[in-house]
Amino acid sequence: MSVGEVGTVLQAVAKTLEQHRQHISGVIEVLNRSRDQFRAATAASSHQLVGETLRRQTAAADRLREVDQLLAAALAGLTEFAAALGVTLTGSIPAAGAEPPLAASAIPPSAPADVVRLSDRLVPWRQGENVQGYAFAADRRQLNDVPFISGRIKSAGLGLRPVRGGGLPVTVTDHVEGHVAARMRAEDGPRDVTLVINKPPCDDRPFGCHQLLPHIIPAGSRLTVYVVEEGGPRLHSTYHGTGKAIRR
């Protein structure tokens, strides 16, 4: 085959791989959404099978992210090989010489530019450090100029019903996610928020962020969480508000 014919084949393969990456990104988003819906519906249950189902759903999404990273690596190698032949491939393909899976090209295409920009201000969480995060509304208005930092603040519990046994769900209200949720509960608070954070939301049952976040943000609202990792921001979950834990 001539170099031109080989280039045509490489371009077709690259296009196919990129299409699969885009499809996987969509499947991950659907899986996360269905997991969040299941979590919200079973928030009051401590049944063992509920926890197992949630873990398996999370594991399935994680495996798909691994597949996406492998495809990104394949695209990088394909592009580098094409460049060695003097062929330039077009389309959304990782740059030659990238180091998958930690290269920026391995970031799922669903990460918005504002998420990437804010993630550059954060480093992945390390043991003993406070968790930090930035948030912005659907109109791209940033909720904070300095990072939200985990810790107890009085405003985080405002408007919430006491949990069983009295008191407030301090596991979540002490966390960055709880601070952002309090801003969403404000009378003029945003109802569609994206949070970029440097540690995944906790899954401590029964009062962890995963269990309670849907219930401490207003009904009909949405909180999308991206976690900053070594390779860049990763879509973690989207929480759809039920408002069940908010005082009427």
C-alpha positions in Angstrom: 0.0 0.0 0.0 1.1 3.5 -0.7 1.7 6.0 2.2 -1.5 7.8 1.1 -3.5 4.6 1.3 -2.1 3.8 4.7 -2.9 7.3 5.9 -6.5 6.8 4.8 -6.8 3.6 6.8 -5.2 5.3 9.8 -7.6 8.2 9.6 -10.6 5.8 9.5 -9.3 3.8 12.5 -8.7 7.0 14.4 -12.2 8.2 13.7 -13.7 4.9 14.9 -11.7 5.0 18.1 -12.7 8.6 18.8 -16.4 7.8 18.1 -16.1 4.9 20.7 -14.6 7.4 23.2 -17.5 9.8 22.7 -20.0 6.9 23.1 -18.3 5.7 26.3 -18.4 9.2 27.8 -22.2 9.2 27.2 -22.6 5.8 28.7 -20.7 6.8 31.8 -22.9 9.9 32.3 -26.1 7.7 32.0 -24.7 5.2 34.4 -23.9 7.9 36.9 -27.3 9.4 36.6 -29.1 6.1 37.0 -26.9 5.3 40.0 -27.7 8.6 41.6 -31.5 8.0 41.1 -31.2 4.6 42.7 -29.2 6.1 45.6 -31.8 8.8 46.2 -34.7 6.2 46.1 -32.9 3.9 48.6 -31.4 6.6 50.9 -33.4 5.4 53.9 -32.4 1.7 53.4 -29.5 0.0 55.0 -30.0 -3.3 53.2 -26.7 -5.0 52.2 -27.8 -5.3 48.6 -28.3 -1.6 48.2 -24.7 -1.0 49.1 -23.5 -3.8 46.8 -25.6 -2.5 43.9 -24.2 1.0 44.3 -20.6 -0.3 44.5 -21.1 -2.4 41.3 -22.6 0.6 39.5 -19.6 2.7 40.5 -17.2 -0.1 39.5 -18.9 -0.3 36.1 -18.4 3.4 35.4 -14.8 3.1 36.6 -14.1 0.2 34.2 -15.5 2.3 31.3 -13.1 5.1 32.3 -10.2 2.7 32.1 -11.4 1.7 28.6 -11.5 5.3 27.6 -8.0 5.8 28.8 -6.8 2.8 26.8 -8.5 4.2 23.7 -6.8 7.5 24.4 -3.5 5.7 24.5 -4.2 3.9 21.3 -5.1 7.2 19.6 -1.9 8.8 20.8 0.2 5.9 19.4 -1.7 6.0 16.2 -1.1 9.7 15.8 2.6 9.3 16.5 2.9 6.5 14.0 1.1 8.5 11.4 3.4 11.5 12.0 6.4 9.2 11.5 5.0 8.4 8.1 4.5 12.1 7.3 0.7 11.7 7.6 -1.3 14.3 9.6 -4.5 12.9 11.1 -7.5 15.2 11.6 -10.2 15.3 14.3 -10.2 15.2 18.1 -7.2 13.0 18.6 -4.6 13.1 21.4 -1.3 14.8 20.5 1.6 12.7 19.6 4.0 11.9 22.4 1.3 12.2 25.1 1.7 10.0 28.2 -1.6 8.2 28.7 -3.5 7.8 30.9 -2.2 10.9 32.7 -2.1 13.2 29.7 -4.6 16.0 29.4 -5.9 14.3 26.2 -7.2 11.4 28.4 -9.7 13.7 30.1 -13.2 12.7 29.1 -14.5 15.2 26.5 -17.5 15.9 28.8 -15.3 18.0 31.1 -16.3 21.7 30.4 -13.7 24.4 30.0 -14.7 26.0 33.3 -14.2 22.7 35.1 -10.7 22.3 33.6 -9.8 25.9 34.5 -10.8 25.6 38.1 -9.2 22.2 38.4 -5.9 23.9 37.7 -6.2 25.7 41.0 -6.4 22.5 43.0 -4.2 19.5 43.6 -5.5 16.0 44.5 -6.3 15.6 48.2 -3.6 14.1 50.5 -4.2 12.5 53.9 -4.4 15.1 56.7 -5.3 18.0 54.4 -8.6 19.8 54.3 -10.7 19.2 51.2 -11.0 22.2 48.8 -13.3 23.0 45.9 -14.7 25.7 43.6 -18.3 25.9 42.3 -20.1 27.8 39.6 -23.7 28.1 38.5 -25.2 27.3 35.1 -24.7 30.9 34.0 -21.0 30.3 34.6 -21.1 32.7 37.6 -18.5 31.5 40.1 -19.9 31.0 43.7 -16.5 31.6 45.4 -13.3 33.4 44.6 -11.4 31.6 47.4 -11.9 27.9 47.7 -14.5 26.2 49.8 -12.6 24.4 52.6 -14.0 21.5 54.6 -14.7 22.2 58.3 -17.6 23.2 60.5 -19.4 26.4 59.6 -22.8 27.4 61.1 -24.4 28.3 57.8 -24.0 24.8 56.4 -26.8 23.5 58.6 -29.2 26.3 58.1 -32.7 25.2 56.9 -32.1 21.5 57.5 -34.2 19.1 59.5 -32.6 17.3 62.4 -31.6 13.7 61.7 -32.8 10.7 63.7 -31.6 11.1 67.3 -31.4 14.9 67.0 -28.8 17.2 65.7 -27.7 17.8 62.1 -26.0 15.5 59.6 -22.5 16.8 60.5 -20.8 14.3 58.2 -22.1 16.2 55.2 -22.5 19.7 56.6 -18.8 19.7 57.6 -17.8 18.9 54.0 -17.3 21.1 51.0 -20.3 19.5 49.4 -22.4 20.6 52.3 -21.2 24.1 52.2 -22.1 24.3 48.5 -25.5 22.8 49.3 -26.2 25.5 51.8 -25.6 28.1 49.1 -28.0 26.4 46.9 -30.7 26.4 49.6 -30.5 30.1 50.0 -33.6 32.0 48.9 -31.8 33.4 45.8 -29.4 30.5 45.5 -28.5 28.8 42.2 -30.4 25.7 41.3 -27.9 24.2 38.8 -24.3 24.1 40.2 -21.1 22.4 39.2 -18.6 21.6 41.9 -14.9 21.0 41.2 -13.4 19.3 44.3 -10.1 17.6 45.1 -11.5 14.5 46.9 -14.5 12.3 46.0 -17.7 12.7 48.1 -17.7 10.4 51.1 -19.9 7.3 51.1 -20.2 6.9 54.8 -23.6 5.3 55.6 -26.1 6.5 56.6 -25.1 10.1 56.7 -22.5 10.4 54.0 -22.5 12.9 51.1 -23.6 10.2 48.6 -26.7 9.4 50.7 -27.7 12.9 51.8 -26.7 15.4 49.1 -29.9 14.8 47.0 -32.0 15.5 50.1 -30.2 18.7 51.3 -30.4 20.6 48.0 -33.8 22.0 46.8 -36.2 19.8 44.9 -35.6 20.0 41.2 -32.0 21.4 41.6 -28.9 19.7 40.4 -25.3 19.5 41.7 -22.7 18.0 39.4 -19.4 17.0 41.0 -16.0 16.7 39.2 -13.1 15.3 41.2 -9.5 16.5 40.5 -7.1 13.7 40.0 -3.5 13.4 38.8 -4.7 13.2 35.2 -7.2 16.1 35.5 -10.8 16.5 36.4 -13.1 13.4 36.3 -16.9 13.5 36.3 -17.9 11.8 39.6 -21.7 12.2 40.0 -24.7 14.3 39.4 -27.1 14.7 42.3 -30.7 15.6 41.7 -32.4 17.4 44.5 -35.3 16.0 46.4 -35.4 18.6 49.2 -36.5 15.9 51.7 -34.2 17.0 54.4 -35.0 20.7 54.1 -37.4 22.3 56.6 -40.6 23.6 54.9 
